[in-house]
Amino acid sequence: MFSDYLLWLDLPQQSILAEFWDNFRHNLFKPLLLFFYAGFLVPILRVKLDFPHVIYQGLVIYLLISIGWEGGEQLAGLDPKEMKIALGFMGVGFFTNFVIGILAYFVLRTTTRLRRIDAATVAGYYGSDSAGTFVTCIGVLVAAKMVYAPYMPVMLAVMEIPGCLVALFLVSKLRQSGMDPIGNMPDEPGYDMNAIAPVRIEEEGHGVVQGHSHPVGPNIGLVEPGNELAAAKPKSIFSFQLLHEVFLNPGLFLLFAGILIGYVGRSQGENVVAPGNRLFHDLFQGILCLFLLEMGMTASRKLKDLKAAGWRFIVFGLVAPNIFATFGIMVACVYAHMTGTRLDQGTYVVFAVLCGAASYIAVPAVQRLAIPEASPTLPLAASLGLTFSYNVTIGIPIYMQIASAVIKTWPVVTTISK
């Protein structure tokens, strides 16, 4: 009898492993990721291919509006009870990413040799989310015909903000504790209260647009004596300009604009949104492939910036997504049980991605305005070179499997909303 029990116990484990391998194998070679791999190889093979920046901007604009459009259409079909559940989940998502940002800071402080200013900035990146990872996840779920909650695009916008607030809060505390003008604390090497504050001067090239790195001129670093006009003091932590960047950056504006337009349009009937659906639905997968081609090139180029960070920082960039995404899935499970809401597997996966991803748009923009003392390369190297690359290739299939296991292990008995 005991052997029969062991055999019974072993069967689910085998099926779970088989399901994971099948899930992983099918997602690993989807066209979306093949485009990412192709782009990743461009710098490695030294192919002379430069993705035009204006095309990249066009792809980002299309993807954000397309996601918002789809979300707005779906929101128009929610009843009041479902809307209440959605608003509650958004509040939980905001708080979850804020906690993740704080946790990331303490993990970085205890496991790496980063300066506190850099640890705070990187923590802000991980307390936010990634639009690129989100759209890739949506593409994978659509290809797998996996359902997710219609309000998740709004969740993307809501969960982008906590990381910005975390970085600003931590840096404010560091400045109050005696940080010098170049970001060193009194107990860190190179501390000098008379040092000249760093500023990024972007006189050539495109600079960093919407947090996405592109070639810039050589004048990035310390301001030389006699060039006081270029030496700008760090912006006030809660200045109007900074708050505008946090809550009305181009990414958030485009996303909310798409949501509002899709919502108003769908409320007037299917025939009103039908022409837009042909553009924003039918072309989505193809545009996403081109976007991932460019992201692969950028992620590959960012890897070289990790040489000076140390192996512990590299491990953090690869392990943290799994921890934060799993934490997000468990938070979603608790919320589902507390509200009696049965969440779809796709909703768990998208929420996991929003928790396990790292920003490369919103927080870098805030960093340029308010945290010029921090390294401009380390956070993007981790978020793009490591975490983004990991999530879109390996992470999403793993989160799908974890979500499936959680749903089967702790099913919600009472169903209020699907």
C-alpha positions in Angstrom: 0.0 0.0 0.0 2.9 2.3 0.9 4.5 1.7 -2.5 1.2 2.4 -4.2 1.0 5.7 -2.4 4.6 6.6 -3.5 3.6 5.7 -7.1 0.5 8.0 -6.8 2.7 10.7 -5.3 5.2 10.4 -8.1 2.7 10.7 -11.0 1.8 14.4 -10.4 5.5 15.3 -10.1 6.2 13.6 -13.4 3.3 15.3 -15.1 4.3 18.7 -13.7 7.9 18.3 -15.0 6.5 17.1 -18.3 4.1 20.0 -18.5 6.9 22.4 -17.6 9.2 21.0 -20.3 6.5 21.1 -22.9 5.6 24.6 -22.0 9.2 25.8 -21.9 10.1 24.1 -25.2 7.1 25.5 -27.1 7.7 29.1 -25.8 11.4 29.0 -26.2 11.2 28.8 -30.0 8.2 31.0 -30.8 8.8 33.6 -33.5 8.7 36.4 -30.9 11.7 35.0 -29.1 13.5 34.0 -32.2 13.5 37.7 -33.2 14.9 38.5 -29.8 17.7 36.0 -30.2 18.5 37.3 -33.7 18.8 40.8 -32.3 20.9 39.6 -29.4 23.4 38.1 -31.9 23.9 41.3 -33.8 26.5 42.9 -31.5 28.1 39.5 -30.7 28.6 38.8 -34.4 29.5 42.4 -35.0 26.9 42.7 -37.7 26.8 46.3 -38.9 23.1 46.8 -38.2 21.8 50.0 -36.5 18.1 50.0 -35.7 16.8 53.5 -36.6 15.8 55.3 -33.5 12.7 56.9 -35.0 11.4 53.4 -36.0 12.0 52.2 -32.4 10.0 55.2 -31.1 7.2 54.4 -33.6 7.1 50.7 -32.4 6.9 51.8 -28.8 4.1 54.3 -29.5 2.2 51.6 -31.4 2.6 48.9 -28.8 1.6 51.1 -25.8 -1.5 52.5 -27.6 -2.4 49.0 -28.8 -2.2 47.6 -25.3 -4.3 50.5 -24.0 -6.8 50.1 -26.8 -7.4 46.4 -26.1 -7.6 47.1 -22.3 -10.0 49.9 -22.8 -12.3 47.8 -24.9 -12.3 45.0 -22.4 -12.9 47.4 -19.5 -16.0 48.7 -21.2 -17.5 45.2 -20.8 -16.9 44.9 -17.0 -19.9 45.1 -14.7 -19.7 47.2 -11.4 -18.7 44.1 -9.3 -15.9 43.2 -11.6 -14.7 46.8 -11.7 -14.5 46.8 -7.9 -12.4 43.7 -7.9 -10.1 45.3 -10.5 -9.6 48.5 -8.5 -8.8 46.5 -5.4 -6.3 44.4 -7.3 -4.7 47.5 -8.7 -4.2 48.8 -5.2 -2.6 45.5 -4.2 -0.4 45.7 -7.2 0.8 49.2 -6.3 1.6 48.2 -2.7 3.3 44.9 -3.9 5.7 46.7 -6.2 6.5 49.3 -3.5 7.4 46.4 -1.1 9.5 44.7 -3.9 11.5 47.9 -4.4 12.3 48.2 -0.7 13.2 44.5 -0.5 15.5 44.9 -3.6 17.4 47.7 -1.8 18.1 45.6 1.3 19.1 42.6 -0.8 21.5 44.7 -2.9 22.9 46.3 0.2 23.6 42.9 1.9 24.7 40.9 -1.1 26.6 43.3 -3.4 29.3 46.0 -3.1 27.2 48.7 -4.8 27.3 52.2 -3.5 24.1 53.0 -1.6 23.1 55.5 -4.2 23.4 52.9 -6.9 21.6 50.2 -4.8 18.7 52.7 -4.2 18.5 53.5 -7.9 18.6 49.8 -9.0 15.9 49.1 -6.4 13.7 51.7 -8.0 14.1 49.9 -11.3 12.9 46.6 -9.8 10.1 48.3 -7.9 8.6 49.4 -11.2 7.6 47.2 -14.2 8.6 46.8 -17.8 6.4 47.6 -20.7 8.6 45.5 -23.0 8.3 42.4 -20.8 4.6 43.1 -20.5 3.9 43.2 -24.2 6.1 40.1 -24.8 4.1 38.3 -22.1 0.8 39.3 -23.7 2.1 38.1 -27.1 3.0 34.7 -25.5 -0.4 34.4 -23.8 -2.2 35.3 -27.0 -0.3 32.7 -29.0 -1.0 30.1 -26.2 -4.7 31.2 -26.2 -4.4 31.8 -22.5 -7.0 34.2 -21.0 -6.0 37.1 -18.7 -8.0 39.8 -16.9 -9.0 42.8 -19.2 -7.7 45.4 -16.7 -4.1 44.2 -16.7 -3.0 47.1 -19.1 -4.2 49.5 -16.4 -2.3 47.4 -13.9 0.8 48.0 -16.0 0.4 51.8 -15.6 -0.3 51.6 -11.9 2.6 49.3 -11.0 5.1 51.5 -12.9 4.8 54.3 -10.4 6.0 52.6 -7.1 9.6 52.1 -8.3 9.9 55.8 -9.0 8.7 56.7 -5.5 11.0 54.1 -3.9 14.1 55.5 -5.6 13.2 59.1 -4.7 12.4 58.1 -1.1 15.7 56.2 -0.6 17.8 58.8 -2.3 16.2 61.6 -0.2 17.2 59.6 3.0 20.7 59.2 1.7 21.1 63.0 1.0 19.8 63.7 4.5 22.4 61.4 5.9 25.3 63.3 4.4 25.8 62.0 0.9 28.4 64.0 -1.1 27.8 65.6 -4.5 29.0 62.6 -6.5 26.9 60.0 -4.5 29.3 58.7 -1.9 28.3 58.2 1.7 30.7 59.1 4.5 31.8 55.5 5.0 32.3 54.8 1.3 35.6 55.2 -0.6 36.1 58.5 -2.4 33.8 60.5 -0.1 34.4 64.2 -0.7 31.8 66.9 0.2 33.7 69.4 -2.1 33.5 67.2 -5.2 31.8 68.6 -8.3 28.4 67.2 -9.0 28.0 64.9 -12.0 25.7 65.8 -14.9 25.0 64.1 -18.1 25.6 66.4 -21.0 24.0 65.2 -24.2 25.4 67.3 -27.0 25.7 64.7 -29.6 23.6 61.8 -30.7 20.1 60.9 -29.4 20.9 60.6 -25.7 18.5 58.6 -23.5 15.0 58.9 -24.8 12.2 57.6 -22.6 14.8 55.7 -20.6 16.1 53.8 -23.7 19.8 54.1 -24.2 21.1 55.1 -27.6 24.5 56.4 -28.7 25.5 59.7 -27.1 28.4 62.0 -27.3 31.5 61.6 -25.2 30.7 64.5 -22.8 29.2 62.4 -20.0 30.8 62.6 -16.6 32.1 65.3 -14.2 31.7 69.0 -15.0 35.1 70.6 -15.3 35.9 73.8 -13.4 34.9 76.8 -15.3 31.9 75.1 -16.9 29.5 76.2 -14.2 26.6 76.7 -16.7 26.6 73.0 -17.4 26.7 72.1 -13.7 23.1 71.7 -12.8 22.1 70.9 -9.2 20.0 67.8 -8.7 16.3 68.5 -9.0 14.3 68.8 -5.8 13.0 65.4 -4.9 9.3 66.4 -5.2 9.5 69.3 -7.7 6.7 69.8 -10.2 8.9 68.8 -13.1 9.8 65.5 -11.4 6.2 64.7 -10.4 5.2 65.4 -14.0 7.8 62.9 -15.2 6.6 60.3 -12.8 2.9 60.5 -13.5 2.8 62.0 -17.0 5.8 60.5 -18.7 5.2 59.6 -22.4 4.7 55.9 -21.7 2.0 56.4 -19.1 0.3 59.1 -21.2 0.2 56.8 -24.3 -1.0 53.9 -22.3 -3.8 55.8 -20.5 -4.8 57.5 -23.8 -5.2 54.2 -25.5 -7.2 52.9 -22.6 -9.5 55.9 -22.6 -10.0 55.8 -26.4 -10.7 52.1 -26.4 -13.1 52.4 -23.5 -15.1 55.3 -25.0 -15.1 53.7 -28.5 -16.2 50.3 -27.4 -19.0 51.8 -25.2 -20.5 53.2 -28.5 -20.6 49.8 -30.1 -18.5 47.2 -31.9 -18.8 48.9 -35.3 -17.1 52.0 -33.9 -13.9 50.2 -32.9 -13.9 47.7 -35.8 -11.5 49.8 -38.0 -9.1 50.4 -35.1 -9.2 46.7 -34.3 -7.8 45.8 -37.7 -4.8 48.1 -36.9 -4.2 47.5 -33.2 -5.1 43.8 -33.1 -4.1 42.3 -36.4 -0.7 43.9 -36.6 0.3 43.5 -32.9 2.3 40.3 -33.2 4.3 41.5 -36.2 5.1 44.9 -34.6 6.1 43.1 -31.4 8.6 40.9 -33.3 10.4 44.0 -34.7 10.4 45.5 -31.2 12.0 42.4 -29.8 14.6 42.4 -32.5 15.7 45.9 -31.4 15.5 44.9 -27.7 17.7 42.0 -28.3 20.4 44.3 -29.8 20.1 46.7 -26.9 20.2 43.9 -24.2 23.3 42.4 -25.8 25.1 45.7 -25.8 24.3 46.3 -22.2 26.0 43.1 -20.9 29.5 44.7 -21.2 28.5 47.2 -18.5 28.2 44.4 -16.0 32.0 43.7 -15.9 32.6 46.2 -13.1 29.6 45.3 -11.0 30.7 41.9 -9.8 29.2 38.4 -10.0 26.8 39.0 -7.1 25.1 41.8 -9.0 24.8 39.5 -12.0 23.3 36.8 -9.9 20.8 39.3 -8.5 19.7 40.3 -12.0 19.0 36.7 -12.8 17.6 35.4 -9.5 15.6 38.4 -8.4 12.9 38.1 -11.1 12.1 34.6 -10.0 11.7 35.6 -6.3 9.7 38.7 -7.0 7.5 37.0 -9.6 6.7 34.1 -7.3 6.0 36.6 -4.5 3.6 38.4 -6.8 1.8 35.1 -7.7 1.4 34.3 -4.0 0.1 37.9 -3.3 -2.4 37.4 -6.2 -3.5 34.0 -4.7 -4.1 35.6 -1.3 -6.1 38.4 -2.9 -8.1 35.9 -4.9 -9.0 33.9 -1.7 -9.8 37.1 0.3 -12.2 38.4 -2.3 -13.5 35.0 -3.5 -12.3 35.9 -7.0 -11.2 33.2 -9.4 -8.3 34.6 -11.3 -7.4 33.1 -14.7 -3.9 31.6 -15.1 -3.0 34.3 -17.6 -3.8 36.9 -14.9 -1.4 35.3 -12.5 1.3 35.2 -15.2 0.9 38.8 -16.2 0.9 39.9 -12.5 4.1 37.8 -12.0 5.7 39.6 -14.9 4.7 43.0 -13.5 6.3 42.1 -10.2 9.4 40.3 -11.6 10.3 42.8 -14.3 12.5 45.9 -14.0 11.9 49.3 -15.6 13.9 50.7 -18.4 11.6 53.6 -19.3 10.0 55.4 -16.3 12.6 55.1 -13.6 15.6 56.0 -15.9 13.7 59.2 -16.9 13.3 60.0 -13.2 16.9 59.2 -12.5 18.1 61.7 -15.2 16.0 64.4 -13.5 16.5 63.7 -9.8 19.4 61.3 -9.2 22.4 62.4 -11.4 24.8 61.0 -8.8 23.9 57.4 -9.6 25.5 55.2 -12.3 23.6 55.6 -15.6 24.8 52.2 -16.9 24.5 49.7 -14.0 20.7 49.8 -13.6 20.0 49.5 -17.3 22.6 46.7 -17.6 20.7 44.8 -15.0 17.2 45.6 -16.1 17.8 45.1 -19.9 20.9 43.0 -20.2 19.9 40.5 -17.5 16.3 40.7 -16.2 14.6 41.5 -19.4 16.5 38.9 -21.3 15.8 36.3 -18.7 12.1 37.0 -18.3 11.3 36.9 -22.0 13.2 33.7 -22.7 13.0 31.6 -19.5 11.0 33.5 -16.9 7.6 33.6 -18.6 7.3 29.8 -19.1 8.4 29.3 -15.5 5.8 31.8 -14.2 3.2 30.0 -16.2 4.1 26.7 -14.5 4.2 28.3 -11.0 0.8 29.9 -11.6 -0.7 26.6 -12.8 0.7 24.8 -9.7 -0.7 27.5 -7.4 -4.2 27.4 -8.9 -4.3 23.6 -8.6 -2.9 23.6 -5.0 -5.0 26.4 -3.6 -8.2 26.6 -5.8 -10.7 29.4 -5.0 -13.9 27.7 -4.2 -16.3 30.7 -4.4 -16.3 32.3 -7.8 -17.3 36.0 -7.9 -15.6 37.0 -11.1 -13.6 35.3 -13.7 
